[in-house]
Amino acid sequence: MIPVLDFARFSSGADRAGFVSDLGAAARGPGFFLVSGHGVDEGLIARVFDQAAAFFALPSEVKAPLSISTNPHNRGWAATGTESLDEHSGQVDQKEAFNIGYDLPADDPRVIASEPFRGVNLWPEVPGFRETMLDYFATVQALGVGLMRAVAIDLGLPETRFQRDFDEPMATLRLLSYPASDPSGIGAGAHTDYGALTLLLTDGVAGLQVKPRGGDWIDVPHVPGAFVVNIGDCLMRWSNDIYVSNPHRVLPPAKPRQSVAFFLDPNPDAIIAALPGTGSPKYPTVTGAEYLRQRLDATYAA
């Protein structure tokens, strides 16, 4: 049910129409697909996982000054037990995370003006951490924008339709660490993602599941080197429900699990409204920043 799509078919021009058709079918069905042939350097991926492990191994008292609660821009460390992605179950996620956003200097006018989601990143004192993460951020942002070109074609729009909406996005690179947990708990509660696309890499430890509409929970397969890509709520709204943002969760793993997620949210001022040709709007118009704030407020009690 969850296909593996070779992005080289699109990026090389060898089979653009076929790739777009396959992506569109997955976006309308399970809302998930795997992407191989993406060209992201294996060495860079390995460094990201190594640097993330080094950060999570630090004592809590060292990580605490980088807490996500110290700033309003969705950056920094989220300790285990501080998030509940399932807004209805009451279960607390058994994971810790570290968020990195679009990097801006402290003297950027948007940072000084405290514009929504325009803040500075928080960096741990782990050698090479900042450089590695910013390299990965830019690389996967470019891949996500490339996938959005295919999305535009599939929806009958100009290929560059989304280019202006993702040139300085509210994208978040999220490093995740799941300890081996009690089976009665949850690694990450059932939820849908907030943005346009999510591009995820895992270490291969099982746990990620998706619930297609009208179906039961199914395991998302692991293909070494391939990104797990899923449709987020923002893109579902943009497509006026043509695309599907399906619930997914992470079961408590039997052994420690590590993953790296890249959430491609649009620019703060991007207008999220039903795209031309998608029918009568099912959702009110909202900006990217307004929508992300609504969703984050539901995740963090404070």
Summary of the structure (lengths in Angstrom):
residues: 302
radius of gyration: 18.3
end to end distance: 38.1
largest distance: 52.8
contacts: 983
relative contact order: 0.18
helix: 31%
strand: 20%
